[in-house]
């Protein structure tokens, strides 16, 4: 069986898995900001704040953090949310948001990310979510290419100016 044909499995994360989730969230942040000045604005205890934030996220009803396995080996995680629409401009009361999707580097480019997104979309459909969004840094071309490959469209572009 090739990796692209392999079945991946998912398990809900809990507080016992916080170290792994925090470590990979921090790695994702560093990867996305490596070519920018964003590292300069981080607080000195950034990593502890990430861990505290994720600990709080694990307790929220609208948040799902799950670990991803291939042949019983942990290969990544995803952090998703179902959020209320910020206004009544659309016909949807809620929307989905992919906060983070981490796949260990050696498993990228093997269609496993696509399988994870299929699972995420099934969760969103169960929650009657009409659409979902994901953000990535402007410098993360790998992520941008991935999201476009699975059918995502650029919907908005954000700008930032440090004062």
C-alpha positions in Angstrom: 0.0 0.0 0.0 1.4 3.4 -0.9 1.2 6.3 1.5 -1.5 8.0 -0.6 -3.7 4.9 -0.3 -3.0 4.4 3.4 -5.8 5.0 5.8 -5.2 7.6 8.4 -7.1 7.8 11.7 -8.0 10.6 14.0 -8.3 10.9 17.8 -9.5 13.7 19.9 -6.6 15.5 21.6 -6.8 16.2 25.3 -4.6 17.9 27.9 -2.3 14.9 27.9 -1.4 15.8 24.3 -0.8 19.5 25.0 3.0 19.3 24.7 3.0 17.9 21.2 0.2 20.2 20.0 2.0 23.3 21.5 5.4 22.2 20.1 4.0 21.8 16.6 1.9 25.0 16.8 5.1 26.9 17.7 7.0 25.2 14.9 4.3 26.2 12.5 4.5 29.8 13.7 8.2 29.9 13.3 8.0 28.3 9.8 5.5 30.9 8.7 7.3 33.9 10.1 10.9 32.9 9.4 11.3 35.3 6.5 9.5 38.2 8.2 10.0 40.7 11.1 7.2 39.0 13.1 9.7 37.2 15.3 10.7 40.6 16.7 7.2 41.4 18.0 6.8 38.2 20.0 6.7 38.4 23.8 9.5 36.8 25.7 7.2 34.1 27.0 5.5 33.5 23.6 5.8 29.7 23.9 4.1 29.6 27.3 1.3 31.8 26.0 0.8 29.4 23.1 0.6 26.5 25.6 -1.9 28.4 27.8 -4.0 29.4 24.8 -4.1 25.8 23.5 -5.0 24.5 27.0 -8.0 26.9 27.0 -8.9 25.9 23.5 -9.1 22.3 24.5 -11.9 23.2 26.9 -14.1 25.1 24.3 -17.2 23.4 22.9 -16.8 25.0 19.5 -13.2 23.8 19.1 -11.9 20.5 18.0 -8.3 19.5 18.2 -7.5 16.1 16.9 -4.3 14.1 16.4 -3.7 12.3 13.1 -2.2 8.8 12.8 -0.9 6.7 10.0 -0.5 3.0 10.9 -0.8 4.0 14.6 2.1 6.5 14.3 1.4 10.1 15.2 2.0 12.2 12.1 0.2 15.5 12.8 -2.8 17.3 14.2 -5.5 19.8 13.3 -7.2 22.5 15.2 -10.6 23.6 13.9 -13.5 25.7 15.1 -17.1 26.3 14.4 -17.7 30.0 14.9 -20.8 32.2 14.7 -21.0 34.4 11.6 -19.8 37.9 12.6 -22.8 39.5 10.8 -26.0 38.7 8.9 -24.4 39.4 5.5 -24.6 35.8 4.5 -27.3 33.1 4.9 -25.0 31.1 7.2 -25.3 31.3 11.0 -21.9 29.7 11.5 -18.7 29.1 9.6 -15.7 26.8 10.0 -12.2 27.9 10.7 -9.1 25.8 10.4 -6.8 27.3 13.0 -3.9 24.9 12.4 -3.1 21.9 10.3 0.3 20.3 11.0 1.7 17.3 9.1 5.2 16.1 9.9 7.5 17.1 7.1 8.3 13.5 6.0 4.5 12.9 5.3 3.9 16.0 3.2 3.3 15.8 -0.5 1.8 12.3 -0.2 -2.0 13.2 -0.3 -2.3 12.7 3.4 -3.1 16.4 3.9 -6.0 16.0 1.5 -7.3 13.1 3.5 -7.2 15.2 6.7 -9.1 18.0 4.9 -11.7 15.5 3.8 -12.2 14.5 7.4 -12.3 18.2 8.5 -14.9 18.9 5.9 -17.0 16.0 7.1 -16.9 17.4 10.7 -17.9 20.8 9.4 -20.8 19.3 7.4 -22.0 17.4 10.5 -22.1 20.8 12.3 -24.1 22.3 9.3 -21.3 24.7 8.5 -21.9 26.3 5.1 -18.2 27.3 4.4 -14.9 27.4 6.1 -11.8 29.6 6.1 -8.1 29.2 6.7 -5.4 31.8 6.9 -1.7 31.4 6.2 1.2 33.8 6.1 2.0 35.5 2.9 5.5 33.9 3.0 4.2 30.3 3.3 4.0 29.4 -0.3 3.8 25.7 0.6 0.6 26.2 2.4 -0.9 28.5 -0.2 -0.2 25.9 -2.9 -1.7 23.1 -0.8 -4.9 25.0 0.0 -5.4 26.0 -3.7 -4.8 22.3 -4.7 -7.7 21.2 -2.6 -10.0 23.8 -4.0 -9.7 26.8 -1.7 -9.9 30.2 -3.3 -8.2 33.4 -2.1 -11.0 35.4 -0.5 -9.2 38.3 1.2 -5.8 39.6 1.8 -4.7 41.2 5.0 -2.0 43.9 5.4 -0.1 44.9 8.5 2.0 47.9 9.3 4.1 48.0 12.5 4.0 51.4 14.3 
